[in-house]
Amino acid sequence: MGLPKSGKSALFNTLTKSTRQDMYSDVRIGTVKVPDKNLDKVSEWHDTEKKVNGEIDITDPATNLNFDSSSDFIEKKYLQEIQKYDGVILLIRSFKNDSVPHPYGEVNLENDLEQFTIESRLIDVQIIEKRIENIEKTFKSLNKQEREYNEKNIDTLKQVSKLIEQGEPYNSELYTEAHKAAIGSSFLILKSPLMVIINTDENQSIPEEKINKIRSLIRKDSSLIQVPLSFEEDMISLDANEVTEFRDASEINSNDFDQIFNNLLKASNSICFLTAGKKECRSWIVKEDSSAIDAAGKIHSDIARGFVRAEVINIDDLLKFSNEKEAKDKGLVRGEGKNYTIKSGDVVNFLFSV
């Protein structure tokens, strides 16, 4: 998400290695290969023949050619689309370029973020108000007990609405189980994990004082990264050596851009686990708190259907040994059942029978 010319397409192109175009009139869906240092380590340890990174799908919405200063930051037509996704990346423009006018007339980080924050809270409050209206419409057909239950539910929804207006993030302790149950089936922007990327000029470093002010404008559970996306997009067609030379000459390292990948996982509530062997080492992306049988199903439905057990070892433990047999002899390879919760960095061998 983001205003026109904020860098959405530059980010999409850079992550998916897509060719730059002048205009994007249609929604684009692409696949991002997520770097995984654990995968690199275990592949080298196995001296594997093939290494496969996990993937995340991202969507770049169509450009709104009619957007101007009177338009809403968050276009209502995209709300239903947002509901389909696991997380949101918000692009905020910081770069200066007179040939690329800002839709609000000037480049102003704080103004853009305030606009997004105000609109997102307003949208969520309106969604809750609609829920309350729909509940109230049923009152005439309810008995006393049902009405009392719904009145209590309305009170809870009003409490949630007040917390949203106050800017409380969804993981705040102020949201009780009753609050979360009341809005459990409702789509709210509040509940969508959010990563904020500030699209800067090359070699622009936003002062810490300003960054702290910006952080105060976004949800406390949101990650914040600053990256010169135009610079990153320019390197799509270069090979690894050319990229290194280009970065050295420009004195721009890859640390900030690399943060995006970890935060993609965070923004989609996901982790990576590994399957590893001489022929192939692969990183798999699953939801946090996924069970062993969920992870097995990610690989193949037959593995989940015929699940027997999962042999699990953490990569840090595995790399202490020269081979898997030594790790097993030391008792560090565990047999886990289908309800075991997969953890980041687990190296898993699924035993199954079909």
KATANOR-V488731 format. One record per residue. N is the residue number from 1. OMEGA is omega as a letter, one per 30 degrees, with the letter a starting at -180 (none if undefined). Layout:
# KATANOR-V488731
n omega
N OMEGA
N OMEGA
This chain:
# KATANOR-V488731
n omega
1 l
2 l
3 l
4 l
5 l
6 l
7 a
8 a
9 l
10 l
11 l
12 a
13 a
14 a
15 a
16 a
17 a
18 l
19 l
20 l
21 a
22 a
23 l
24 a
25 a
26 l
27 l
28 l
29 a
30 a
31 l
32 l
33 a
34 l
35 a
36 a
37 l
38 l
39 l
40 a
41 a
42 l
43 l
44 a
45 l
46 a
47 a
48 l
49 a
50 l
51 a
52 l
53 l
54 a
55 l
56 l
57 l
58 a
59 l
60 a
61 l
62 l
63 l
64 a
65 a
66 a
67 l
68 a
69 l
70 a
71 l
72 l
73 a
74 a
75 a
76 a
77 a
78 a
79 l
80 l
81 a
82 a
83 a
84 a
85 a
86 a
87 a
88 l
89 l
90 l
91 l
92 a
93 l
94 a
95 l
96 l
97 a
98 a
99 l
100 a
101 l
102 a
103 l
104 l
105 l
106 l
107 a
108 a
109 a
110 a
111 a
112 a
113 l
114 l
115 l
116 a
117 a
118 a
119 a
120 l
121 l
122 l
123 a
124 l
125 l
126 l
127 l
128 l
129 l
130 l
131 a
132 l
133 a
134 l
135 a
136 l
137 a
138 a
139 a
140 a
141 a
142 l
143 a
144 a
145 l
146 l
147 l
148 l
149 a
150 l
151 l
152 l
153 l
154 l
155 l
156 l
157 l
158 l
159 l
160 l
161 l
162 l
163 l
164 l
165 l
166 l
167 a
168 l
169 a
170 l
171 l
172 l
173 a
174 l
175 a
176 l
177 l
178 l
179 a
180 l
181 a
182 a
183 a
184 a
185 a
186 l
187 l
188 l
189 l
190 a
191 a
192 l
193 a
194 l
195 l
196 l
197 l
198 a
199 a
200 l
201 l
202 l
203 l
204 l
205 a
206 a
207 a
208 l
209 l
210 l
211 l
212 l
213 l
214 l
215 a
216 a
217 a
218 l
219 a
220 a
221 a
222 l
223 a
224 a
225 l
226 a
227 l
228 a
229 l
230 l
231 a
232 a
233 l
234 a
235 a
236 a
237 a
238 l
239 a
240 a
241 l
242 l
243 l
244 l
245 a
246 l
247 a
248 a
249 a
250 a
251 l
252 a
253 a
254 a
255 a
256 a
257 l
258 l
259 a
260 a
261 l
262 a
263 l
264 l
265 a
266 a
267 l
268 l
269 a
270 l
271 l
272 l
273 a
274 l
275 a
276 l
277 a
278 a
279 a
280 l
281 a
282 l
283 a
284 a
285 l
286 l
287 l
288 l
289 l
290 l
291 l
292 a
293 l
294 l
295 l
296 l
297 l
298 a
299 l
300 a
301 l
302 l
303 l
304 a
305 a
306 a
307 l
308 l
309 l
310 l
311 a
312 l
313 l
314 a
315 a
316 l
317 a
318 a
319 l
320 a
321 a
322 l
323 a
324 a
325 l
326 l
327 l
328 l
329 l
330 l
331 a
332 l
333 a
334 l
335 a
336 l
337 a
338 a
339 l
340 l
341 l
342 a
343 l
344 l
345 l
346 l
347 a
348 l
349 a
350 l
351 a
352 a
353 l
354 none
